[in-house]
Amino acid sequence: MTAVTAPSAVPVGTIRSRSTRQVSWSRRAPLLPALVFVVVVTQVPFVVTIWYSLNSWNLVRPGSRQFVGLANYVHVATDVQFRTALVNTVVLTAGTVIISMVIGVALAVLLDRKFLGRSVVRTLLITPFLVMPVAAALLWKTAMFDPTFGIVDYVLGPLVGHVVWLSRFPLASVMVEMIWQWTPFMMLLVLAGLQSMPTDVVEAAGVDGARPFAIFRELTLPHLRRYIELGVVLGAIYVVNEFDSIYMMTQGGPGVSSTNLPYYIYERAFLGFDVGQSAAMGVVVLAGTILVATIALRLIFTSFTGREEAA
């Protein structure tokens, strides 16, 4: 007689792990097309850019492409104009974000109070953020800073005399335009924080005799800290990549006095046709931006986590 072998029993844990993997893959499968699209659109060009940065390639000289290793990065480290553009980028980003946040906090505190026509005023204050960056830069260049017909020169002319603002103060002029456009974003973010603040605590402090400035310093400002930090990080990430305003208003001049890193990379790539060095500059700028943004976001998430645990 032939013995019949009984089928081996499958462990229960193996069955559960297989079912768990199937469920997880069924949930992740709809996201795979989006993941593939993101990789193709972002990571593949980044890898190609890194490869270009390791080559010496000038489009004006056919056949000049050759592998040079890290020579382009060494040139970036010793480029005086790159350091000037870096300083301009830091000044432009820090000045725009900080001043926009200060003005945004002040406007948000005012709009948090009830008064006649508050919705109309809020809409008007939000409008600059809805204007296209190119249109906003062109508006400030022609209608505001024009040396002949500009409103700024017309208003300040009796006090400071005739000034060609875009030539004499190019970086400050670009900063003013960007502050005008980014202040509504900061205001909306802070206003959302103010409206989430419990009113009973503020009312209790007022009943106890606390003055408005003391209430703002001791209660309102600590509550708004997370919103202010988030606004500063998001604003810095966007402002550091600003190109439209500089291109439309000053073209980086006079000289390199208003040139930031994105515009300088544009000049090297599309005016100097130096693909290798411009790619190396782009990689350096991206690495620095990711490093700073990662540190800032970690600090913000730590702040959010700490407050949630304390609550």
VONUGU-289332 format. One record per residue (C-alpha): residue number from 0; x, y, z. Coordinates in steps of 0.05 Angstrom, whole numbers, always signed. Layout:
REM VONUGU-289332
<vodo resi="NUM" u="X" v="Y" w="Z"/>
...
This chain:
REM VONUGU-289332
<vodo resi="0" u="+0" v="+0" w="+0"/>
<vodo resi="1" u="+23" v="+70" w="-16"/>
<vodo resi="2" u="+26" v="+118" w="+42"/>
<vodo resi="3" u="-11" v="+184" w="+32"/>
<vodo resi="4" u="+29" v="+244" w="+56"/>
<vodo resi="5" u="-12" v="+296" w="+92"/>
<vodo resi="6" u="-2" v="+368" w="+68"/>
<vodo resi="7" u="+43" v="+408" w="+112"/>
<vodo resi="8" u="+8" v="+458" w="+155"/>
<vodo resi="9" u="+23" v="+532" w="+141"/>
<vodo resi="10" u="+38" v="+572" w="+204"/>
<vodo resi="11" u="-15" v="+621" w="+223"/>
<vodo resi="12" u="+36" v="+677" w="+229"/>
<vodo resi="13" u="+58" v="+667" w="+157"/>
<vodo resi="14" u="-14" v="+672" w="+132"/>
<vodo resi="15" u="-24" v="+736" w="+172"/>
<vodo resi="16" u="+40" v="+768" w="+147"/>
<vodo resi="17" u="+20" v="+751" w="+75"/>
<vodo resi="18" u="-49" v="+781" w="+84"/>
<vodo resi="19" u="-19" v="+843" w="+116"/>
<vodo resi="20" u="+29" v="+852" w="+58"/>
<vodo resi="21" u="-28" v="+844" w="+8"/>
<vodo resi="22" u="-70" v="+896" w="+44"/>
<vodo resi="23" u="-11" v="+945" w="+48"/>
<vodo resi="24" u="+5" v="+936" w="-26"/>
<vodo resi="25" u="-69" v="+944" w="-45"/>
<vodo resi="26" u="-67" v="+1011" w="-8"/>
<vodo resi="27" u="-2" v="+1033" w="-40"/>
<vodo resi="28" u="-16" v="+1011" w="-111"/>
<vodo resi="29" u="-59" v="+1072" w="-129"/>
<vodo resi="30" u="-2" v="+1117" w="-107"/>
<vodo resi="31" u="+50" v="+1083" w="-152"/>
<vodo resi="32" u="+34" v="+1124" w="-215"/>
<vodo resi="33" u="+42" v="+1189" w="-176"/>
<vodo resi="34" u="+107" v="+1164" w="-145"/>
<vodo resi="35" u="+134" v="+1144" w="-214"/>
<vodo resi="36" u="+114" v="+1212" w="-241"/>
<vodo resi="37" u="+149" v="+1249" w="-184"/>
<vodo resi="38" u="+212" v="+1208" w="-194"/>
<vodo resi="39" u="+214" v="+1220" w="-269"/>
<vodo resi="40" u="+199" v="+1294" w="-263"/>
<vodo resi="41" u="+245" v="+1311" w="-204"/>
<vodo resi="42" u="+297" v="+1258" w="-189"/>
<vodo resi="43" u="+318" v="+1240" w="-260"/>
<vodo resi="44" u="+333" v="+1313" w="-279"/>
<vodo resi="45" u="+371" v="+1321" w="-213"/>
<vodo resi="46" u="+415" v="+1260" w="-229"/>
<vodo resi="47" u="+427" v="+1288" w="-299"/>
<vodo resi="48" u="+445" v="+1356" w="-268"/>
<vodo resi="49" u="+496" v="+1322" w="-223"/>
<vodo resi="50" u="+526" v="+1288" w="-284"/>
<vodo resi="51" u="+530" v="+1355" w="-321"/>
<vodo resi="52" u="+564" v="+1387" w="-261"/>
<vodo resi="53" u="+621" v="+1337" w="-267"/>
<vodo resi="54" u="+634" v="+1357" w="-339"/>
<vodo resi="55" u="+665" v="+1418" w="-371"/>
<vodo resi="56" u="+615" v="+1437" w="-425"/>
<vodo resi="57" u="+606" v="+1504" w="-459"/>
<vodo resi="58" u="+553" v="+1506" w="-514"/>
<vodo resi="59" u="+590" v="+1560" w="-552"/>
<vodo resi="60" u="+649" v="+1514" w="-563"/>
<vodo resi="61" u="+627" v="+1450" w="-598"/>
<vodo resi="62" u="+664" v="+1388" w="-576"/>
<vodo resi="63" u="+688" v="+1420" w="-511"/>
<vodo resi="64" u="+650" v="+1371" w="-467"/>
<vodo resi="65" u="+697" v="+1330" w="-423"/>
<vodo resi="66" u="+695" v="+1298" w="-354"/>
<vodo resi="67" u="+730" v="+1342" w="-302"/>
<vodo resi="68" u="+706" v="+1312" w="-237"/>
<vodo resi="69" u="+698" v="+1363" w="-181"/>
<vodo resi="70" u="+734" v="+1420" w="-218"/>
<vodo resi="71" u="+668" v="+1458" w="-227"/>
<vodo resi="72" u="+654" v="+1455" w="-152"/>
<vodo resi="73" u="+723" v="+1482" w="-138"/>
<vodo resi="74" u="+709" v="+1539" w="-186"/>
<vodo resi="75" u="+643" v="+1553" w="-151"/>
<vodo resi="76" u="+679" v="+1557" w="-83"/>
<vodo resi="77" u="+729" v="+1608" w="-111"/>
<vodo resi="78" u="+679" v="+1649" w="-152"/>
<vodo resi="79" u="+675" v="+1720" w="-124"/>
<vodo resi="80" u="+610" v="+1735" w="-161"/>
<vodo resi="81" u="+578" v="+1672" w="-134"/>
<vodo resi="82" u="+595" v="+1694" w="-63"/>
<vodo resi="83" u="+566" v="+1763" w="-77"/>
<vodo resi="84" u="+502" v="+1731" w="-104"/>
<vodo resi="85" u="+500" v="+1687" w="-42"/>
<vodo resi="86" u="+504" v="+1747" w="+4"/>
<vodo resi="87" u="+450" v="+1783" w="-36"/>
<vodo resi="88" u="+406" v="+1721" w="-32"/>
<vodo resi="89" u="+414" v="+1717" w="+44"/>
<vodo resi="90" u="+400" v="+1792" w="+52"/>
<vodo resi="91" u="+340" v="+1790" w="+5"/>
<vodo resi="92" u="+310" v="+1728" w="+36"/>
<vodo resi="93" u="+321" v="+1748" w="+109"/>
<vodo resi="94" u="+298" v="+1820" w="+98"/>
<vodo resi="95" u="+236" v="+1801" w="+59"/>
<vodo resi="96" u="+214" v="+1745" w="+106"/>
<vodo resi="97" u="+227" v="+1782" w="+171"/>
<vodo resi="98" u="+195" v="+1848" w="+150"/>
<vodo resi="99" u="+136" v="+1813" w="+117"/>
<vodo resi="100" u="+124" v="+1773" w="+181"/>
<vodo resi="101" u="+127" v="+1835" w="+226"/>
<vodo resi="102" u="+78" v="+1873" w="+182"/>
<vodo resi="103" u="+35" v="+1811" w="+174"/>
<vodo resi="104" u="+30" v="+1801" w="+249"/>
<vodo resi="105" u="+10" v="+1874" w="+259"/>
<vodo resi="106" u="-43" v="+1870" w="+204"/>
<vodo resi="107" u="-69" v="+1804" w="+230"/>
<vodo resi="108" u="-78" v="+1832" w="+300"/>
<vodo resi="109" u="-117" v="+1891" w="+271"/>
<vodo resi="110" u="-160" v="+1846" w="+227"/>
<vodo resi="111" u="-175" v="+1800" w="+286"/>
<vodo resi="112" u="-216" v="+1856" w="+316"/>
<vodo resi="113" u="-287" v="+1870" w="+293"/>
<vodo resi="114" u="-299" v="+1936" w="+257"/>
<vodo resi="115" u="-342" v="+1962" w="+201"/>
<vodo resi="116" u="-317" v="+1939" w="+133"/>
<vodo resi="117" u="-269" v="+1887" w="+159"/>
<vodo resi="118" u="-285" v="+1838" w="+103"/>
<vodo resi="119" u="-271" v="+1891" w="+50"/>
<vodo resi="120" u="-205" v="+1911" w="+83"/>
<vodo resi="121" u="-184" v="+1838" w="+89"/>
<vodo resi="122" u="-199" v="+1826" w="+15"/>
<vodo resi="123" u="-159" v="+1887" w="-5"/>
<vodo resi="124" u="-100" v="+1866" w="+37"/>
<vodo resi="125" u="-100" v="+1796" w="+8"/>
<vodo resi="126" u="-100" v="+1822" w="-64"/>
<vodo resi="127" u="-24" v="+1832" w="-72"/>
<vodo resi="128" u="-11" v="+1759" w="-59"/>
<vodo resi="129" u="-59" v="+1741" w="-116"/>
<vodo resi="130" u="-21" v="+1783" w="-168"/>
<vodo resi="131" u="+26" v="+1744" w="-213"/>
<vodo resi="132" u="+99" v="+1756" w="-194"/>
<vodo resi="133" u="+118" v="+1781" w="-263"/>
<vodo resi="134" u="+59" v="+1829" w="-264"/>
<vodo resi="135" u="+75" v="+1854" w="-194"/>
<vodo resi="136" u="+148" v="+1866" w="-212"/>
<vodo resi="137" u="+128" v="+1903" w="-275"/>
<vodo resi="138" u="+78" v="+1945" w="-236"/>
<vodo resi="139" u="+130" v="+1967" w="-185"/>
<vodo resi="140" u="+182" v="+1980" w="-239"/>
<vodo resi="141" u="+137" v="+2025" w="-281"/>
<vodo resi="142" u="+83" v="+2054" w="-236"/>
<vodo resi="143" u="+121" v="+2059" w="-170"/>
<vodo resi="144" u="+196" v="+2065" w="-182"/>
<vodo resi="145" u="+197" v="+2100" w="-249"/>
<vodo resi="146" u="+243" v="+2161" w="-243"/>
<vodo resi="147" u="+196" v="+2205" w="-284"/>
<vodo resi="148" u="+125" v="+2181" w="-271"/>
<vodo resi="149" u="+134" v="+2137" w="-209"/>
<vodo resi="150" u="+90" v="+2147" w="-148"/>
<vodo resi="151" u="+147" v="+2135" w="-100"/>
<vodo resi="152" u="+190" v="+2190" w="-130"/>
<vodo resi="153" u="+130" v="+2236" w="-132"/>
<vodo resi="154" u="+114" v="+2226" w="-59"/>
<vodo resi="155" u="+185" v="+2225" w="-31"/>
<vodo resi="156" u="+214" v="+2275" w="-81"/>
<vodo resi="157" u="+201" v="+2337" w="-37"/>
<vodo resi="158" u="+236" v="+2302" w="+21"/>
<vodo resi="159" u="+296" v="+2266" w="-10"/>
<vodo resi="160" u="+299" v="+2296" w="-79"/>
<vodo resi="161" u="+299" v="+2261" w="-146"/>
<vodo resi="162" u="+324" v="+2190" w="-139"/>
<vodo resi="163" u="+330" v="+2135" w="-191"/>
<vodo resi="164" u="+311" v="+2080" w="-142"/>
<vodo resi="165" u="+325" v="+2019" w="-185"/>
<vodo resi="166" u="+395" v="+2043" w="-201"/>
<vodo resi="167" u="+415" v="+2071" w="-134"/>
<vodo resi="168" u="+380" v="+2021" w="-88"/>
<vodo resi="169" u="+367" v="+1960" w="-132"/>
<vodo resi="170" u="+367" v="+1906" w="-78"/>
<vodo resi="171" u="+324" v="+1948" w="-31"/>
<vodo resi="172" u="+275" v="+1963" w="-88"/>
<vodo resi="173" u="+267" v="+1890" w="-104"/>
<vodo resi="174" u="+259" v="+1875" w="-29"/>
<vodo resi="175" u="+203" v="+1927" w="-23"/>
<vodo resi="176" u="+165" v="+1895" w="-81"/>
<vodo resi="177" u="+172" v="+1826" w="-51"/>
<vodo resi="178" u="+151" v="+1850" w="+18"/>
<vodo resi="179" u="+89" v="+1880" w="-13"/>
<vodo resi="180" u="+72" v="+1813" w="-45"/>
<vodo resi="181" u="+90" v="+1766" w="+13"/>
<vodo resi="182" u="+59" v="+1805" w="+71"/>
<vodo resi="183" u="-12" v="+1780" w="+56"/>
<vodo resi="184" u="+13" v="+1708" w="+61"/>
<vodo resi="185" u="+43" v="+1720" w="+129"/>
<vodo resi="186" u="-19" v="+1758" w="+150"/>
<vodo resi="187" u="-66" v="+1701" w="+132"/>
<vodo resi="188" u="-23" v="+1650" w="+168"/>
<vodo resi="189" u="-20" v="+1691" w="+232"/>
<vodo resi="190" u="-94" v="+1708" w="+227"/>
<vodo resi="191" u="-111" v="+1634" w="+225"/>
<vodo resi="192" u="-70" v="+1626" w="+289"/>
<vodo resi="193" u="-105" v="+1684" w="+322"/>
<vodo resi="194" u="-174" v="+1655" w="+306"/>
<vodo resi="195" u="-154" v="+1588" w="+337"/>
<vodo resi="196" u="-134" v="+1621" w="+402"/>
<vodo resi="197" u="-182" v="+1610" w="+460"/>
<vodo resi="198" u="-217" v="+1676" w="+477"/>
<vodo resi="199" u="-234" v="+1658" w="+549"/>
<vodo resi="200" u="-160" v="+1664" w="+570"/>
<vodo resi="201" u="-153" v="+1732" w="+538"/>
<vodo resi="202" u="-218" v="+1756" w="+569"/>
<vodo resi="203" u="-196" v="+1731" w="+637"/>
<vodo resi="204" u="-130" v="+1768" w="+631"/>
<vodo resi="205" u="-167" v="+1832" w="+612"/>
<vodo resi="206" u="-213" v="+1825" w="+672"/>
<vodo resi="207" u="-153" v="+1816" w="+717"/>
<vodo resi="208" u="-126" v="+1884" w="+692"/>
<vodo resi="209" u="-73" v="+1862" w="+643"/>
<vodo resi="210" u="-58" v="+1914" w="+590"/>
<vodo resi="211" u="-65" v="+1899" w="+515"/>
<vodo resi="212" u="+10" v="+1899" w="+503"/>
<vodo resi="213" u="+22" v="+1852" w="+562"/>
<vodo resi="214" u="-33" v="+1805" w="+536"/>
<vodo resi="215" u="-1" v="+1805" w="+467"/>
<vodo resi="216" u="+69" v="+1792" w="+496"/>
<vodo resi="217" u="+50" v="+1739" w="+547"/>
<vodo resi="218" u="-8" v="+1703" w="+514"/>
<vodo resi="219" u="-17" v="+1719" w="+440"/>
<vodo resi="220" u="+55" v="+1717" w="+418"/>
<vodo resi="221" u="+71" v="+1649" w="+450"/>
<vodo resi="222" u="+8" v="+1621" w="+419"/>
<vodo resi="223" u="+29" v="+1648" w="+350"/>
<vodo resi="224" u="+100" v="+1621" w="+355"/>
<vodo resi="225" u="+87" v="+1558" w="+314"/>
<vodo resi="226" u="+50" v="+1597" w="+260"/>
<vodo resi="227" u="+105" v="+1649" w="+256"/>
<vodo resi="228" u="+159" v="+1595" w="+251"/>
<vodo resi="229" u="+120" v="+1559" w="+196"/>
<vodo resi="230" u="+109" v="+1624" w="+158"/>
<vodo resi="231" u="+183" v="+1641" w="+162"/>
<vodo resi="232" u="+205" v="+1572" w="+137"/>
<vodo resi="233" u="+154" v="+1570" w="+80"/>
<vodo resi="234" u="+169" v="+1642" w="+60"/>
<vodo resi="235" u="+244" v="+1631" w="+61"/>
<vodo resi="236" u="+237" v="+1568" w="+17"/>
<vodo resi="237" u="+199" v="+1607" w="-35"/>
<vodo resi="238" u="+235" v="+1673" w="-32"/>
<vodo resi="239" u="+304" v="+1642" w="-37"/>
<vodo resi="240" u="+284" v="+1618" w="-107"/>
<vodo resi="241" u="+259" v="+1686" w="-129"/>
<vodo resi="242" u="+275" v="+1701" w="-202"/>
<vodo resi="243" u="+217" v="+1739" w="-233"/>
<vodo resi="244" u="+224" v="+1804" w="-193"/>
<vodo resi="245" u="+299" v="+1811" w="-205"/>
<vodo resi="246" u="+292" v="+1794" w="-279"/>
<vodo resi="247" u="+236" v="+1844" w="-291"/>
<vodo resi="248" u="+261" v="+1901" w="-247"/>
<vodo resi="249" u="+338" v="+1903" w="-247"/>
<vodo resi="250" u="+365" v="+1845" w="-289"/>
<vodo resi="251" u="+414" v="+1834" w="-231"/>
<vodo resi="252" u="+446" v="+1902" w="-239"/>
<vodo resi="253" u="+478" v="+1950" w="-234"/>
<vodo resi="254" u="+535" v="+1900" w="-238"/>
<vodo resi="255" u="+517" v="+1844" w="-191"/>
<vodo resi="256" u="+489" v="+1889" w="-136"/>
<vodo resi="257" u="+419" v="+1857" w="-140"/>
<vodo resi="258" u="+438" v="+1789" w="-168"/>
<vodo resi="259" u="+415" v="+1730" w="-126"/>
<vodo resi="260" u="+434" v="+1657" w="-136"/>
<vodo resi="261" u="+377" v="+1635" w="-183"/>
<vodo resi="262" u="+390" v="+1695" w="-228"/>
<vodo resi="263" u="+465" v="+1684" w="-228"/>
<vodo resi="264" u="+455" v="+1611" w="-247"/>
<vodo resi="265" u="+409" v="+1634" w="-303"/>
<vodo resi="266" u="+463" v="+1681" w="-328"/>
<vodo resi="267" u="+516" v="+1628" w="-329"/>
<vodo resi="268" u="+471" v="+1577" w="-362"/>
<vodo resi="269" u="+432" v="+1617" w="-414"/>
<vodo resi="270" u="+477" v="+1678" w="-425"/>
<vodo resi="271" u="+546" v="+1648" w="-414"/>
<vodo resi="272" u="+524" v="+1579" w="-441"/>
<vodo resi="273" u="+568" v="+1545" w="-388"/>
<vodo resi="274" u="+527" v="+1483" w="-372"/>
<vodo resi="275" u="+578" v="+1450" w="-326"/>
<vodo resi="276" u="+590" v="+1508" w="-278"/>
<vodo resi="277" u="+516" v="+1528" w="-277"/>
<vodo resi="278" u="+497" v="+1456" w="-260"/>
<vodo resi="279" u="+548" v="+1454" w="-204"/>
<vodo resi="280" u="+520" v="+1519" w="-176"/>
<vodo resi="281" u="+450" v="+1491" w="-179"/>
<vodo resi="282" u="+471" v="+1428" w="-141"/>
<vodo resi="283" u="+506" v="+1470" w="-87"/>
<vodo resi="284" u="+446" v="+1516" w="-79"/>
<vodo resi="285" u="+397" v="+1457" w="-75"/>
<vodo resi="286" u="+440" v="+1421" w="-24"/>
<vodo resi="287" u="+445" v="+1484" w="+19"/>
<vodo resi="288" u="+370" v="+1497" w="+14"/>
<vodo resi="289" u="+352" v="+1425" w="+33"/>
<vodo resi="290" u="+400" v="+1428" w="+93"/>
<vodo resi="291" u="+372" v="+1493" w="+120"/>
<vodo resi="292" u="+300" v="+1473" w="+107"/>
<vodo resi="293" u="+310" v="+1405" w="+141"/>
<vodo resi="294" u="+338" v="+1437" w="+203"/>
<vodo resi="295" u="+283" v="+1489" w="+206"/>
<vodo resi="296" u="+228" v="+1438" w="+195"/>
<vodo resi="297" u="+256" v="+1394" w="+250"/>
<vodo resi="298" u="+254" v="+1452" w="+298"/>
<vodo resi="299" u="+182" v="+1467" w="+279"/>
<vodo resi="300" u="+159" v="+1395" w="+285"/>
<vodo resi="301" u="+194" v="+1391" w="+352"/>
<vodo resi="302" u="+156" v="+1453" w="+374"/>
<vodo resi="303" u="+90" v="+1424" w="+351"/>
<vodo resi="304" u="+104" v="+1357" w="+385"/>
<vodo resi="305" u="+125" v="+1389" w="+450"/>
<vodo resi="306" u="+63" v="+1431" w="+453"/>
<vodo resi="307" u="+17" v="+1372" w="+438"/>
<vodo resi="308" u="+50" v="+1331" w="+493"/>
<vodo resi="309" u="+45" v="+1389" w="+542"/>
<vodo resi="310" u="-29" v="+1395" w="+525"/>
